[in-house]
């Protein structure tokens, strides 16, 4: 009887930990995408304002990727 209860507790904790990990990895996608989109649109706005071609858009894309990658590495380390 006690084995049955122990197995049920283990399966519940496994399900909870799986849900936590899936939420963590789904959240990482948002952490990568958000700065990329914000900095790219900011660069596009500056390009239109200053007539620089696509220079600031590319710089915004690179900065957004850099920030997204650093944030992801920090989350994976913790």
Phi and psi in degrees as a GROMACS rama.xvg file:
@    title "Ramachandran Plot"
@    xaxis  label "Phi"
@    yaxis  label "Psi"
@TYPE xy
-69.3238  -29.6579  UNK-2
-64.2999  -38.7043  UNK-3
-63.6294  -43.0371  UNK-4
-65.7911  -41.4493  UNK-5
-63.3907  -41.2872  UNK-6
-64.6323  -38.8999  UNK-7
-66.4783  -39.0262  UNK-8
-66.786  -40.3604  UNK-9
-64.5166  -41.3828  UNK-10
-67.7741  -36.2108  UNK-11
-65.818  -43.0114  UNK-12
-68.037  -33.8371  UNK-13
-66.2896  -41.5811  UNK-14
-64.9976  -42.8278  UNK-15
-64.5666  -42.7428  UNK-16
-67.5957  -34.2213  UNK-17
-66.4963  -40.747  UNK-18
-64.5755  -38.9653  UNK-19
-62.8953  -45.5436  UNK-20
-65.3054  -40.7692  UNK-21
-65.3274  -39.0303  UNK-22
-66.3898  -37.5013  UNK-23
-63.746  -44.6291  UNK-24
-73.7781  -32.775  UNK-25
-66.8444  -37.2242  UNK-26
-65.0936  -31.5214  UNK-27
-63.9791  -33.7368  UNK-28
-61.6406  -43.0391  UNK-29
-66.0874  -35.6184  UNK-30
-68.2043  -30.5466  UNK-31
-77.385  -45.7223  UNK-32
-72.0608  -38.0035  UNK-33
-59.1134  -52.5867  UNK-34
-66.8927  -31.5287  UNK-35
-62.4688  -46.873  UNK-36
-66.9285  -45.458  UNK-37
-62.7753  -48.4918  UNK-38
-70.8392  -32.3918  UNK-39
-67.1611  -45.4546  UNK-40
-67.6948  -34.5327  UNK-41
-63.5384  -40.9909  UNK-42
-65.1972  -39.6023  UNK-43
-63.3868  -40.3404  UNK-44
-61.1988  -44.7744  UNK-45
-66.6006  -35.3253  UNK-46
-61.5835  -45.109  UNK-47
-67.2051  -33.1714  UNK-48
-73.7877  -41.0155  UNK-49
-104.781  0.28537  UNK-50
53.1048  56.2813  UNK-51
-105.058  11.1529  UNK-52
78.6723  -129.382  UNK-53
-111.417  15.9036  UNK-54
-62.2004  -52.1078  UNK-55
-69.8733  -30.0355  UNK-56
-63.9324  -44.9801  UNK-57
-66.4776  -38.3611  UNK-58
-65.1787  -41.1904  UNK-59
-63.1858  -39.4676  UNK-60
-63.3305  -44.7907  UNK-61
-65.7847  -42.3429  UNK-62
-64.3097  -42.2355  UNK-63
-62.8096  -42.1018  UNK-64
-63.7961  -42.3166  UNK-65
-60.5761  -47.3446  UNK-66
-65.7683  -40.8352  UNK-67
-63.3525  -40.6614  UNK-68
-68.6825  -42.2635  UNK-69
-63.2548  -41.8769  UNK-70
-63.4019  -40.463  UNK-71
-64.905  -42.0547  UNK-72
-63.3822  -40.0819  UNK-73
-63.5941  -39.2035  UNK-74
-69.3202  -40.2395  UNK-75
-68.9445  -28.2677  UNK-76
-72.4365  -29.1057  UNK-77
